[in-house]
Every structure is written in C-alpha cells, then in structure tokens.
Amino acid sequence: MTPLDRATETYLRHIAIERGLSQHTLSAYRRDLAAFASWLESAPVVDSDGADRAGGSAVLDDVGRIARADLAGFVTHLATRPSGPLAPRSIARMLSSVRSFTVFAVGEGWLPLDPGASVRPPKAPMRLPKAISVHDMERLLAAVSVSADDPVQLRDRALLELLYATGARISEAVGLSVDDVTTLSDAGGELSVVKVTGKGNKQRVVPLGSYARAAIDAYLVRARPVFAARGPSTPALFLGARGARLSRQSAWLVIQAAAARADLAEHVSPHTFRHSFATHLLEGGADVRVVQELLGHASVATTQIYTMVTADMLRDVYQTSHPRARR
C-alpha cells in the first residue's frame, strides 16, 4: 500500500464518521480516488515548480507532491480517454471527490496549499428533471395489481405509493424501519408521516397521503409478517423474499416491472417518482421552500430547477392554447 493509499483510507474513515455517509456514497468516493491514483501512476505530469517528471509514482509515495497539474491533467484525461470520454457530470463528480481529498490533506498538513482550488470541470449542460404526468403516475401505480393474499403485490404497491407520496430517494425508502412510519397528533388532528433519513444522516419528516398510508398498513398487516418469518428479525420496513431488508437493486426491479406493465412512453427510474413528486407539488401551488424541506435539499437552488420544469409546461400550454400566442 502506497502512502497515497494510506492517506486515502484515512480520509475515507474521516468522512464516514464526520459526515455520516452511507456505504454506497463511500464506495463512490473510493472508486473516484482509486481512478485518480491509477491515472497518476502512469501519467506524465508537471510538478508545481514546473519540473517535468516521468510519471506519478512520486505522488504515490509523497502526498505532498500533488500539484494543480495533476488534477488538471486528470480532468483532461477523463474528457479525452481512448476508451471513451466521460460525461461532464461524471467528470465533475470525480473531480469533486479528488478536491475534497486535497482539502482534507491541507487540513492534515500533508499539503501546504490546495492544488485543486482553481481546477474547474467541463461545463455540463443543464438537464431538467424528468417527471411524468399525474395521469401517467396513476397508471404506473395501478400497474401493480393488489391481491389480499399476495405479499409481493402488497409490498410492491406500498413501496411505489410511498415513493410518490414522499419523494424519497430509493436508498432512503429501502432504508426505512417500521417505526419510521408514525402518526403525529395535535389540536388540528392527526397526520400520518414518515421519518426519512437522507444524505449526511439528516432526518426529515414527510407527510404520508391516505393512499400511501393505506397501502403501507395493508402491507404491514398482511404481507410483512410473511416475509419476516423467512429470515432473522429486522426492523426494516420493506423486506425481500428471504426476510432481509429489501435491496436497492430489488426495489429498482419492482419499478421496472411496474413501468413495463403500465407501458408508458417515458423511461421510468426510481428518481422519476422523486421528480414527479416535486413537480406535481409545485404545479399544485406549493411553495418552493416547502418542497425543499420535503425533498431534503440543503439549498433551495437545487429545488428551484423544478420550477423551470413547470415554467416550461406553462409556456407550452400558453403557446398552444391561447389564440394570441400562436403566430
């Protein structure tokens, strides 16, 4: 193991503890940093003092020699690699992982200055989130027919209803425990909610609509005990065939199967539910800051991209429907 490898492991342990990152996110950081180290090992680069060196082995042996040229060269490599260039968003993510590491290295005293401070990724085109219409969402949910004695159907319907009702990420949904579904009471009455644990281990409380709560209650009473009897005790809300927590991959397959049965024109992914949740709320008049809280976005700027989707829809409707808009 090289000094750079050891430094990387120290960094990963740090962010796992300090930021409460999931294993999935940590694995992504590890892959990105491993790709950077692999590229350094064979790439001719330039030291911060301008001197050429034959390859990146010096950096592997001395983290303090990481230079701006290393990060800039890595970005160029990713954008022009013979096996096929990465998309700008992928390059930006990988550069962000490396820059996060170099900032940590400065804090640890391994580097005098952050070599990545002025390195910028290629500009990515803005991609608007893709939502499906309310009608298509209803078709998608209805594609999971529910039989009172079929535990798989009851579970799958409960999962899809929860995804649309809460806008939860797929990893957040499969990470739920039974106790996360609860009811809040006050002078105004009762409200069914789900406690969602998001990125950075931050928790938010999201209301559950009546359809989702009914589907979850039916699953808890008639289906979950069937799955639970097949494996060791677990607090997980959604269980797989062997009684363990339902995996992200299995949840993805549930969504794919429902989309195939619904025969929708649009591609449907787990994030389609999240995008549709946000878009439909905004179309219904919800305040963008409320939607921000429900989605668990750290910045309202992230949520505001959904307002661009609804603005596009308004423009299209106006231009096709108003007699003075057509030319």
N, C-alpha and C positions, 0 to 999 in steps of 0.2 A: 504494500500500500504506500503510495507516494505521499509527501507532505500535503499536496493539494487534496488528495483523497481524504486524509485525516481532517483537514480543515473543513472540507465539505460535510463530513459526518458530524463534526462539532456544530456546524451551522444548522444542519437539519434537526439535531436534538434540541437546539435552542428554539427554533421556530415551532417545533412540535409542542414544547412546554409553554413558551411565552404567548403564542398566538392560537394555541388550541386547534391546530389544523388537523383535518381528517387524514387517514392513511392514503386516501385517493389523491388528495392535494399534495401530500408529502412525496408520493411516488412521482407526481408530475415534476416537482422541483428536482428530485433526484435524477430523473431522465434528462432534464434540461442541462443540469450541471455536468452530468456524465458526457453529454454530447459536446459541451464546451471543452472539457478535458481531453476528449478523444480528438477533437479538431486541433487543439494546442499541440498535441503530441507529434503531429506530422506537418503542421503548417509553418511555412517560413513567415516570420513576423519581424517587427521592428521594436526594439526596446524604447522605453520612454526617453532615453538620452539620444535616440536616433541611430544607435548602432545596430547593424544587421545581426541576426543570429540564425543559425542553421535550422532551428526548429523550436518547438515549445517545451522541450524537455527541461530547460532551465526554469520555466514557470512551474512545471510539475514538482520540481524539487525546492522551489522557493516562491511561496505565495506572494511575497513582497515584490516580485518582479512582474506581476500582472500589470500591463500597460494599456493605455487607451487604444493603441494599435491592435491589441489582442481582441478587444471587444468589437471594434470597428471591422476588423478582418473576419470575425465570426459572423457578423451580420451579413457581410458581403458573400461569404461562403454559403450561408443559408439561402440567400437570394439567387445564387448562381450555380448551385451544386449540380454536378453532372447527372445525378440520379433524378433530378427534377427540383426546381425551386420551391421553397415553402411559400405558403400564402402569407401576405403581410401580417395578418393577425397572429399566425403561428410564430413568425419571427419576433413580433413584439412581445409575445408571451415568454419566449425563450430568453430574449434579451432582458426582460424584466426579472426573470429568475436569477440570471448572472449578476445583474446590477444589485439586486437585493443581497446577494452573497458578498459583493465587493463593499457595499455599505457596512455590512456586518464586520468584514475584515478590517476596515478602517477603525471601527469601534473597538476591536480587539487589539489594535496596534500592529496588525500584520502588514497593513498598507499605510503609507503616510497620507495619501490623498485618494479620493475615489476616482479611479480611472474611467468609470462609466458615466460620470456626471454629464458629459457633453455628447455622448453617443446616442443617436436617435434611430429608431427603427424606420423602415419604409412606411410611408403614409398608407393606411388602409382605407379603402372606400367605405363609406358609411353604409351599413346594412341594417335596414329596418327590420324589426322583429316581425315574424310572420304569424299572424293569428288567423283562425278560421271563423266563419260567421257563427252567430248564435244557433242558427238552424243546423249548420253542419256539426256543431258541437253536440247538439241534441241527438242527431243521427249517430254520432260516434258513441255517445253514452248508451243509447238504446241498442247498439250493436251487440252489447253484452247482455244477452237474454238471461233472466234470473229465474232459476227453479228453486223452490223452497228446500229441496233435498240435494242440491248440487253445491258442495262447499267451494269448489273452484269458481263457479259463476258468481256466487255471493261475494267471495273475496275480490275478484276482478272488478266487479261493479263498484264495490266500496272503494277500491283503490282509485279508479278513474273519477268517481264522484268527488273524492277528497282532493285529487289533483286540481280539478277545475274549480272547486269551491274555495280553495285556499291559495292557489297559485304557488304551491310548494314545489321546490325542485325535487326531482326524482330521488336524489340521495336523502333529502330531508324527509320525504314520505316514507321510504323504507326504514329510515332510522327512528321512526316514531315508536313509542311504547304505548301500551293500553292506557296507562294513567295520563298520557298527554291529551287524551280526549276527555273533556270535562264540561261542566256547566257552571256558569257564573250567575249569581243572583244578586239583585239589588232592588231598590224601590220601583224601578221601571219594569221588573220582571226577570225572566231567566233568558240566558243566551248560551247556546252551545258553542264551544270554542275548541281549538286545538293549539297546544303549545308546541311551536316549531323551533327546533334548534338549527340555526343556519351557519353560515361561514363565520369562522373565528369563534365558534361556540356561543354565538349570541342568540338569545332566545326572544321570540316574539309570539304574541297571542293573536290568532286569526279566527274570526267567526266562522262557524260552520252553518251552511244553509240547511233547511229542513230536509232536502233531498239527500244531501251527503250524510246528515246525521242518521236518517232512517236507514240508509244503505249500510252504514257502519254498525248500527245497532243490530240489524239483521245478521250481519256477518259475525259479530261478537257472540250472538246467541246460538246461531245455527251452524256456523262454519268453523270459526276459530277453534272451538273445542275438538273438532275432528282432526285438524292439523296438529294441535298441541299434543294429542295423545300419541303421535308418531315420533316424538323426539323429546329431548330434555327440556325442563322448564325454562321459559324465557319470557321476559316482559314485552317482547316485540309485538307491535300491533298486527303487522301483516306477516303471515307465516307461509313458508313454502311447503312442498309436498312431503318433506321429511320432518316437519315440525320446527325447523330452524327459521331464523329471520329471513324473509324474502330478500333475495339479492337484487341489485340494480339491474343486472342482466335479465333476470326473470321478469322484473317489472317492465322492462323495455319490450320483452316478447309479448306481454299482455297487451301493451299499447299497440304494437304492430298487428297483432291478431284482430283487435277491435277495429283498427283502421282498415284492414283488408276486408272485413265483413261489411263495414259501412260504405266501402267503395267510394271514398272521397277523391276528388280530383287533386287536392293539395297533399303534399307529403306531410305526414304527421310524425312528430317526435315527442319525447317527454316534455321538451320545452314548449311545444305547441300549446299545452294546457296552461302553462305559466303566461305565455304571451297573450293568449286569448282571455285569460282571467283579467289581466291588466287592461287590455284594450276594451273589453266589454264594460268594465267598471267606468273607465273614462268616457266612453260613449254614453253611459247612463248618467253622467254628470258628476262623478266622484271627483273630489279634489286630488290633485296630483300628489300632494304631500301625504294624504291618507293612503293612497296607493303605494307610495314609497315605503311607508311603515308596514303595510301588509306584505309587500314583497321582501322586506328586509334589506333594502338598498341602503348603503351607507350615505350616498349622496343623491339628492333629488335630481341631479343632472342625468344620472343613469335612468331614472324613471321617465324623465321628460322625453326620451326618444319615443315612447309610446304615444305621446301627444302628437308627434309628427305623423304617425300612422293614421290617427283619427282625423287629422287635418287633411291628409291626402284623400281619405274617404269622403270628407265633406266637399272637397274641391271636385272630386269626380261626380258626386251626386248633383252638385250645383250645375256643373258644366253640361251634364247630360239631361237635366230635368228642367232647368229654368229657361224660359223662352228667350230671355235677353242675354243669356250666357253663350248660346250657340252662335257660331258665325257661318 
